[in-house]
Amino acid sequence: MAEQIRYVLEGKPEPGETREVAPGVHWLRMPLPFQLDHINLWLLEDGDGWTIVDTGINRDEVKAAWEIIFARHFADRPVNRVIVTHFHPDHVGLAGWLTERFGVELWMPLGEWAFGRMLKLDDGAAGLEDFRRFYRAAGFDDVLLEKVDERKRAYPRRISPIPGAFRRIAEGDVIPIGGRGWRVMVGTGHSPEHGCLYCPEIGVLISGDQVLPRISPNISVWPQEPEANPLRLYLDSLPKFQRLPADTVVLPSHDQPFTGLHPRLEQLAHHHDARLADTAAACARPCTGIDILKHLFKRELDSHQLFFAIGESLAHLHFLMGEGYIGRTRTADGVDLFRQAAPEGAEM
Ligand SMILES: [Zn+2]
């Protein structure tokens, strides 16, 4: 039984290096230009070739690290396919570059492929007013609103073009890779249809961003779906992972491979419970999304983190609204105010 969260290896691979973490499963680490400064990718031995899982963000230093991998590992072992867990740029960023270079297919959940491809093709001006309205409603002032245009333009730059044709992976599919079956488990809340891969034979879960060992996965409301309740979706998707064996080795996209899936899932649920309680208490008085952000995130946030933090604040507000604990009204200026719902019969 793995009752504690424990990293399974000492140290970590440098960019361009690989480490075998389970039979036929190799760990790569690529740089990211954010405070969260790396992503883990996986190379699976696949007969006489490789299956790549996730790809890194579209930047020269990541391509350079891939070139070292190509030279060291791909000379006599070709790439058979690229699997991508979800549309975020650190995961899908170089999928088009890799599939084109090796002439292979991209395997991805439909919702992730479609969402990423849509955002890549979005020309920047279309939908900008939807973004502004959304962030104004969340309580952004004029200074903060100036960051919105840049935010909308960031995604297309961070990824290479996503192929126009792909192979769909969906919940319950079993993908044969290197003589072993990898079962697709779809997670929700962090992204529309996040594809995780579980191999019962070796007891390994490639969890992507759905389950991380140290930080909690970002669960955000985004401008494209302003009424979403992603925290409900996320918490509802956790029990299926709880049913995996206690000694499962989890390969997350950030930090290090670990065991202790069950206690980690409990910690993540408790983390959100505590934040929900804080959010609900703050809403004793009318609060905007920005008010809740300041309440939940005491540290200084850079521009990149600001958008994750406001999305996360709204996710907690929307969850509470969905449960009937708080209500929402919009001011004449288009700003949403959230407040504890009055007990039946009482006056607000
Ligand atoms: Zn992600």
Boltz pocket constraint, residues with backbone or C-beta under 6 A from the ligand:
constraints:
  - pocket:
      binder: B
      contacts: [[A, 86], [A, 88], [A, 190], [A, 191], [A, 209]]
      max_distance: 6.0
